Amino acid sequence: MTDTSRCLHHRNKCLSQTVESTLALLALYIIPLSPKVDDSSLGSDFKAWLSEWNVLWQTAKQRFMDAMYIYED
């Protein structure tokens, strides 16, 4: 693994930790639902959105890692 690859891998890992911990905080604590809004559907929609966003993030992260390793070859 080259120095550039190591640096990119490290940055990707740090970014991933930030994104994943932020998603967890958003889902659990930070974004309150207004008491004036019927939160039965909104809460499930929000959790579905976070879940989909997480899947997209994981896909993007894996594609980045794959591209980095292809570039090294």
N, C-alpha and C positions, 0 to 999 in steps of 0.2 A: 504494500500500500504506500503510495507516495505521500509526501508531506501535504500536498494540496488535498488529496483524498482524505487524509486523517483530519485535516482542518474542517473540511466540508462535513465529514461524518460527525465530528464533535459538535459543530454548529447545528446540524440537523437534530442531533440527540437533545441538545439544550432547547431548541425551539419546540421539539415534540413534548418535552416535559412541561414547558410553559403552556402550550396549547391544551394538553390533556388535563393539567391541573386547573386551568381556567374553565374548561368545560365542566369539570366536576363541581367547581365552586358555583358556576352559573346555575347548574341543575339543582344544587342543594340549598344554596343560601342567598345569593345576591339578588336575583330577579324575583321580587315579590309579585304576586298577582293581585290586581286591584279587587277589593271586596265588592265593588259595584259591578264587576264583570262576572258572568257565569263561568266560573273557572273549571267546571267539569270537562268541557271540551277544550278550553284554552290550555289547561295544564297538560292534557294528553297531547295536544298539538305541539306544544313547546317541547315536551320530552321527545316526541317523534322528530322534531326539527333538530334537536341536539344529537339524537342518535344518528340521523342521516348525515349531519355535519361531521360527526366523528368518523363515520364510514368513509366519507369523502377525504377527510384528512389522512386517515390511515392509507388509503389508496394513493394519494399524492405523495406521501412520505415513502411508500414502497417503490413507486415509480422513480422518484428521485434517487433512491439508493441503487436501484437497478441500472439507471442511466450512468451513475457515477462508476459502477463496476464495469460496465460496457466500455466506457471511455478509457479505463485503465488498460484494457486488453489490447 
